[in-house]
Amino acid sequence: MSFERIQLSQETLLAAVGGDWPAEQVEAALELLANSSGKFPSGVRRLPPELIRAVQRERLLGAMLNAAAELGYLGTNVQDVIDRAGVSRPTFYEHFSNKEDCFLAAFDSSAERLRKLVHSAAEEGGDVWRDRVRRGLEALLGFAASEPDTARTLVVEARAASEAAVRRRVELIDDFARCLDKEARKLLAAPSPNTNATASGIVGGVESLLYSRLCKQEYDQLGSLLPSLMYFVVLPYEGHEAAGEAFAVN
């Protein structure tokens, strides 16, 4: 089976290890480890060992996302992750106790990044509820389109993984529902009397549509879902006319 070894960008690493080391050290670690096959090149010893561990861990997380998306969680084993990460088996077990442990760490890291991305995007909508919804949905769809391995792992493969992964997946969906409910209560003049159930139903519907498209690997069509999703979200809160207006905005 052919596959490409994980290549991390400096931006990705800096976001993951955030500010603990100078950017030039992170770049040096990337260059030294890019082509290593589980063996540390001699120059790596000049870098902080904690930085090397952080880089290796991120490579393993990226490799798990890639393997799970390509092979499915059930079809993925530790060797698949090791091969894609370009690290040794002992290195894997320095970081994770088993496949599930690595998968949960990859899920948690990716889910937190998605939460922050959507929240930050929504804030750009200011005090207009519909604008905040649109920005958040744009960020969600953009994330899924640009990082299909990550999106597929969060939305699809976590369903087939362990009980702990399923719980995390439910928690992520519930987090987005709580956020939508909070925004509606705060910014709409006359929110639905039962916004909790409304928000849960909306987020569940969005997730179901994403699940279908990701299962079919229709990644290039994700952005085109925005008008329909805006209609779907706005309708129960503001009615048909407002939903139609939201749908019509390009």
N, C-alpha and C positions, 0 to 999 in steps of 0.2 A: 504494500500500500504506500502510495506517495503522499507526502505532506511537506509543508514548508515550516522551517523552524521559526519560532516566535522571534520577532524583531521589535523591541520596544523603542519608542521615540523618547527623546530627551524630555519633551513636554509631558508625556505620560509618566515617566519616572519622577520628574520634579513634582507633579501633582500627587503622586503616591507617597514619596518620602518627604515631601514638603519642607523645605527650609532647614533641614537638619545638616545638610552638607552643601558646600558651594557648588554652583552649577557646573564649573569646570571639572570638579571631581566626579560628578554624576556622569558627565560626558566621557571622561576617561574610563570610567567603569564600563560604560556601554561599549566603547570601542574594544576594550580588552576582552570582554566576555561575549561579544557578538558571534564569534566563530568558534568559541570553545566548545568541545564535545564532552562536557562534564569534567574537564580538567582546568585548573586555574593556570593561566599563563603566568610566567615569572613576574611580569610587571605589576600584576594585581596585588602583590604583597606590599606595594608602596601606598596602597589606598587603605582607608579605615576598614577593618574587618566587618564592622556593623553595616557599612555602606554596601559591601559585597554581599552580605546576607540579604539586605533589603532588595538589591537588584535581583538576586537569584529567586527570592520569594515572588517578586513581581513577574518574573519570567514563568514561574510555575503556575501562578494564577492565570496569566494570559494563555498558557498552554492548556490548562484545564478548560477554560472557556472555549477555546478552539476545538479541542478534542470532543467535548460534550456536544457542541453544536454539530460537528461533522459526524460523529459516531453514535451519538445518543449517550445519555448518562449510563444506561445499563450496559452498553457496548464498549464503554471506555474502561481501561485499566490503568494502573500506575505507570506501566511502561509506555503507554501512549502519551502520557503527560511528560514523562522524562524525555522521550525522544523529541518532542516538540519544543521543550524548554532548553534542550542541549545541556542538561546537568546530569550529574551522576545519581545513582539510586541512593547512596548515603546522604547526598545533599537533599534529596526529596524528604527523607525521613528525619532530617534535622529540623525541617519546618512543619511537617504534617505527619500525623500518625497513620493515615490511610487515605484512600481515594475520597471517602465521604468528607473527611476533615478538610481536604484541599478544596473540594467542591463548595462546601459551606463558606469557606473563607473567600473564595472567588465570588460567590453569590453576595455575601455581605458587603464586600468592597464595591462591587458593581452597583448594588442596590443603593448604597449610600451616595455614590457618585450621581446616580440618576435622580435621587431625591433632591440633592443640592442643585443640580442642573435645572430641573423643572421649577423649583422654588425660585431660583434666581431669575429665570426667564419670566415667570409670572409677575414678579415684582416690577419688571419693566413696563407692565401694563398700567402702572399707576393705580388710581382709585376707581378705574372703570372695570367692573366685574367681567364684562364680555371680553375686554382687551386682555385681561389677566388670564382668562381661560384660553384665549387664542394663543397667547405667547407660551403658555404651559404645554398646550397640545403640539405646537410647532417644535418645541424642544424635545418632547417625547418622541415624535415621529422622526425628527432629525437624528436623535440618538439611535433609534432602531435601524434607520437606513444606513448610517455611517458605521455602526458597530453591530452588524447582524449576529455575529457569534455571541456577543454579550446579551443582546436582546433575546435571542433564541434560548439561551441558557436560563435567563431570568423567567421568561414567559412560558416556554415549552418544556424544557428538560427538567426544571425543578418539580414539575408535576409528577415525573416518573422517578424521581430520586427518593431519598429517605424521608421518613416522617418529619424529621427536623427541617429538611428543605421545603417540604410542603407548608409547614407552619410559617417559615420565613416568607414564603411566597404570599400566603394569606395576609401576613402582617404588612407586607409592602402594599398590597392592594388596599387594605384597610387604612393605611397611612394616607394614601391619595384621596380616599373617600372622605376622611376626616378633614383634610385640607380643603376639598371642594365645599364641604358643608360649612366650614368656618368662613370661607370667602363669601358664600351666599348670604349667610346670616349677617355678615359685617357690611356688605356693599349693596345688597339689593333692598329696595324700599319695602317690598312686600314679598319676602321669601316664602317658599312653600311651607305649609304648617308642619310637614314631616320631612325636613330637609335631610335628616340622617338617612332614612330609607331611600330617598330620592338620590342622594349622592352615591350610596352603595350600589344602587341599580345602574346608575350611569357609568361608574368606574368599572363595574363588572361587565357592562356591555362593551366598553372600549377595550378592555382586556380580552374579551372573547373575539373581537374582530382582529386584534393584533395577533392573537394566538393562531387564528385561521391563516392569516397572510404569512406569518413566519413559518408555519408548518409547510406551506406551499412554496416557501422561499421567494416570495414576491417582494423582494426588498426594494426594487426600483419603483414600485407602485405605492409605497407607504405615504409619501408626501401628498399624493392625490386624495388621500382620505380626509384631509383637513376640513373641507367644506361640509362633508356629511357628518363628521364628528362634531363640528360646531353646531349644526342643526340639532343633532341628537342631545347635546349637553344643554343647549339653551331652551329647547322646547318645554320641558317640564317646569322650568323656572319662570319663563317670560312669555310663553305662548307661541302660537304658530307664526304670527306676524314677525315677532322679534327673531324667531328661529330662521325664518325665511331671509331676513336681513343679514343674519350672521352667515348663512349659507352663501349668499351672493357676494360677500366680501372676498376679493382675491388676495 
